[in-house]
Amino acid sequence: MMIERAELNVGVGWRRQHARLQRGVTLVEVMIVVVILGLISAGAAVAIFPRLREAQQKTTRTSAQELRRAAETWRGTHASDICPTPQTLVQDKLLDSSSTVNDAWGTPFRIVCEEEETVVFSLGPDKKESADDIRVPEAPKAQ
């Protein structure tokens, strides 16, 4: 009879363990999963953010080139020495109303008309005049 009781106790212990496993996960286990997901997200962000900056710069350069072509067309059809603004180009329908007159960082483009050259500037991500400004056409490199 002793053996039967021991076998019975083993069976009861197994049932308790099985019941405990069926209840769910603990708070510690959930927190471990959350930490792991946070680490994966941080790794993805480190990989994605440099690409985002590159895409913003390319988009801004493309928009500035389109704006420059429109400004040169406007200057060719108007005899005045006035330099057009992006809003003037939209009003005169040289730019589509859906065209952007702001850079990728929300700052309006600046158009500067020199004697024989039309230059379009973006202040870049820092929104200040600095070395990271985008200029179309690019400034000649000093040697």
N, C-alpha and C positions, 0 to 999 in steps of 0.2 A: 503494500500500500504506500509506502514511503516514496517509491519511485513514481507512482502515479501522481502524488501531490507535487513532486518536483517538476514533473512534466506539465502539470496544470499551471504552476507558477510561471514557468517559462512561457507558456501560451498567453497568460494574462499580461506579462511584461511586454511581449511582442505586440499585443493588442494596444497597450497604452502607447508604445512608441509609434505604432501605425496611426493611432488617433491623433497624437501630437503632430505628426508630419502632415496630416490632413487639415489641420487648423489654418495654415497659411504661413506667411513670412513674418519675420520680426522686424521691428523698426531699424535695427542695425543693418539687416540685409537690404532693406529699402535704401538706406543712406549710402551703403556701398555702391549700389547700382546708380544712384544719383551722382555720386562723385565720379564714377567711371564715365558716365555720359557727359559730365562737365569737362573732363579731360579731353574727351574725343572732340567736343565742340570747340574747345580752345585750340586744339591742333588744327582743326579745319579753318578757323578764323585766321590763324597765322598764315595759312597757305592762301587764303582767298583775298585778304585785304591788299596785298601788293598788286594783284591783278585788277582790283577795283580801281586803284589809283591810275594804273596804266590805261584802263578803259576810259576814265574820266579825261585824261590828257588827250587821248586820241579823238574822243568826241568833241572836245573843245577845239582842237586844231582843225578838224573837219568843218565845224560850224564857222570858225574864223575865216577859213578859206572861202566858204560860200559867201560870207558877209563881205569879204574883200572884193570878190568878183562883182557883186551887186554894187558896191560903192564905186568901183572903177567905171562900171556902166553908167551910173548916175552922174559921175563927174564928166564923162564924155558927152552926155546929152544936156548938161547944164553949163552955161558959160560962166557962171559965177565962181569966185574963189572960195565959196562956202564949202565946208566939209560936211557930208551928210551924217546924220545920226542913224542908228539902227531903226528907230521909230520912223524916220523919214523914208527909209528904204521900204518899209512895210506899207506906209501910206501911199507911196508912189507905185506900189505893186511890183517892185523889183525883187521883193522877197515875199514868199507866201506867208499868209497870216499865221500859219502853223509853224513857221520857221522860228527857231529860237534866237532871241537877241541877248540871251544871258549865257554865260559859260556853265560848265557842269557844276559849279559851286554856287550858282545863283547870282553872280555878280554880272552886271551889264558889260558887254564888250565896249571897248573904246576904239573909235576910228580916228586916226590922225592922218591928215592930208599934207604931205610935203609937196615940194614943187613938181616932181615927176613921179612920186611914189605915194601909194595909199597903203597905210599900215594899220592892221587890226591887232589890238592888244587884249589879253586876258590877264588879270592880276594873279591867277593861279589859286591854289588851295589856301594860301595864307592871306589872300585878299589884300596884300600890300605890294608895293613896288619892290621887287627883289629879283634874285637870280633865277627863281623858278617860274617867272612870268612866261606866258606863251605869246609869241609874236609871229605874225604872218605878214610878209615873208620874214624869215629868220634874219636876225642881225648879222652882218658880215663879221666873221671871226677876226679879231685882232691878232697880228702875228708878232 
